[in-house]
Amino acid sequence: MKMSIRAILTLVLAAAAFSQAAFAVVYPLPAANSRLVGENIEMTVPADSTLPLEAFAAQYQMGLSNLMEANPDVDVYLPRPGSKMIIPHQLILPDAPREGIVINSAEMRLYYYPKGSKTVIVLPIGIGELGTDTPINWTTSVQRKKAGPTWTPTAKMHAEYAARGETLLKVYPAGPDNPMGLYALYIGNLYAIHGTNANFGIGLRVSHGCVRLRADDIKYLFDHVPVGTRVQFINEPVKATVEPDGSRYVEVHHPLSRTVEEFRSDAPAPISITEKVSKVLADASVNTREVDEAIKTRSGIPVKINGLIEPETPTVPVESVAAPVAPNAQPQSDAAQNNAVPDDAMDDALQDDSLQANAAPQIDAATSDAEVQAAEDANVTP
């Protein structure tokens, strides 16, 4: 599926008109021998709805790719009024230490484990587009935090935009129109977890390598994540768990395209399965047909693969589900909600097989002026 520029702009502006703020989803931590958390929600699109899928993603604290994976037949521009959608709030925690921040690029989610809280906070993210990828298999820490970050484009970025007949400012001042948003957590020397001046792109590959969050989510992290917090990047499109009662579940996401050829291909991108996941799937109790179907559909929803197989994805009607927990989250500013997106930056913004953006809808980077200069000297692009 390719989207035209005009269609994308319609999608973005309609989503911006949706005023309900998104909030973090907070899960109680399960026992150490359990990784399955949450329940899926089934919601009905209101009869008078004229909103795009992005608006519902923001309402239920999802990335756009999360909803597209779980609801492959739903119109991304205008979900049909009266139709039902699955909100995939059930998930398998990543195979990583329950400490600090864990970022799983493949599912485009950030997990924050507040020290001593016995909870995990899950936030949707936007990540680096193909060619300016967000790091994977990397452990670092929050080096510093900054409210009102400025942004200095690198020489390479100036050249890229000049080639398209565009001009970048030498320095973008702090404020709601800054592409880095209102807050930034700097990790390592060349990357950051930061906000955005255009909320479209959460759950897509849209940045120049940084991790992008909605305005209220980055505000929460800025207020609550201490400097020195551990940050681990992983890339797990397939997660699996054996629960205390012996039930086995697998959760499969669309893997990130690794090459231009994979990105442009109509064939699904190949999936790599880790040794730990393979051990879960290799048990004699596992129904291999269920595993094959999960890998084929890549719904991003945990699927039970042994014992009495559940005929459908278990869901809770939205009317009976409490609103997602809002841990001191802040409403998005008017400026953050109403930024338009340049036409030429949004062309070919989505593609079915990888559910990722082909071009960044907003300029993005993650370095201070001094760090940018050091990066330029080393020929490193943030």
Secondary structure, 3 states (H helix, E strand, C coil): CCCCHHHHHHHHHHHHCCCCCCCCEEEECCCCCCCEECCEEEEECCCCCCCCHHHHHHHCCCCHHHHHHHCCCCCCCCCCCCCEEEECCCEECCCCCCCEEEEECCCCEEEEECCCCCEEEEEECEEECCCCCCCCCEEEEEEEEEECCCECCCHHHHHHHHHCCCCCCCCECCCCCCCCCCEEEEECCCEEEECCCCCCCCCCEEECCCEECCHHHHHHHHHHCCCCCEEEEECCCEEEEECCCCCEEEEECCCCCCCHHHHHCCCCCCCCCCHHHHHHHCCCCECHHHHHHHHHHCCCCCEECECCCCCCCCEEEHHHCCCCCCCCCCCCCHHHHCCCCCHHHCCCCCCCCCCCCCCCCCCCCCCCHHHHHHHHHCCCCC
